[in-house]
Amino acid sequence: MTRTRPRVCRAALTPTHADQARAVAAHPSPYDPDDMAAPVLCALEAHQDSQAHHGIIRYLALRIPGEVWVTWIPDEEPHEIEHRKDCLVGDCTTYAGHPGAHAGQVSRH
């Protein structure tokens, strides 16, 4: 019997200009507009839409550990935006301490 891998959530958020400004302020590294993600997609294992979604809003340079993440609940504001360290489990591309399965354990399809 083949076990099906859980799916990634991929709920989308279109960040506001205020969200983007807060993402720049969240880490003092040099900023390039191409570092900003739009839309932001939830990177966690599929979950209830009423639960918080988490996605990378700003990509940092490779030499800087972690990324800037936004946490949102649909139809609620403001969003939490903060620099988070990388998850160190295998090839996981989410943040340390995230809920649910690691990125390598979920299906992107």
N, C-alpha and C positions, 0 to 999 in steps of 0.2 A: 504494500500500500504506500503510495507516494503522498507525503505531507505537503500541503500547500503553504507556501511562505506568506506571511501577512503582507498586506499592501501598504505602500506609503500613503499618507494622507493627501498631500498636495493641495490643501485648501489655499486659496490665493488671497493676498492682500495687496492693494495698490497703495503704496505709502504716500502720505501727504508731504508737502514741502516741509512742514514742521517735523514729521517723522524723519525725513532725510537730514534735516539740520541737526536733530538730536543724535542721529547715527554718526554724523561727522564729529560731534562733540564727545561721543562715547569713548573715543580712543584718540590719543594725541598724534598718531602717525600721519605722515603726509597724505593728503586727500586728492584723489583723481575722480572726476564724475563717473568714469567707467567702473569704479569700485562699487557703485550702488546698484542693488538689484531692484528691478521693477518689472513685473510684479514679484512679490516675495511669495514663495511657496512653502507650505508647512512641510518640514523634512522628517517628521516623526511617523511612527506606525499609525495607520488609520485609527481614528478614535471618534467619539461623539463630537459633532460640530459645536455643541454647547461648551465643550472643554477648551482650554487654551491651546492655541496653535503656536508653533515656534518655527521661525525660518530666518535665514541669513538675509539681513538687509544691506550689510556692507562687508565686502571682502577685503581683508587686510593682506599686506605683502607676505609672501611665503616665509620670510625670516621672522615674522611676528606670529607667535602662537595664538591660535583662536581666531574668532571672527566676531563681528557685531551682529547680535541676534535681536529680533523683535518678537515679542510675545503678544498675541492678540486674541480676543474673544469676539466673534462676529457681532457687529452692531454696538460694540462698547468702545469707549475711548476714555482716557488716553491709553496708548500702547506702552508696554514696558520695553525699553531699548537699552541693552547693555553689552559690554564686551564679555564674552564667555570663553573659557579655555576649552580646547579640543577634548573630545572623548578619546581615551587612550586604549580602548579595546579594539584590537585587530585593525581592520580598515574602516572603522566607523568614521563618518564625516559629520556627525552631530556634536553636541557639546557635552562636556563632562557632567555626569549625573542626570542625563535626560531620562524621561520615562519611556517605557516600551522597549521594543527590539532595537538592536544596533543596525546601522544603515546597511551593513552587509547581509543582514538577515531578512530584509524586507524586499518585496518585489516592486520594481519601478514601473511595471506594466499594468 
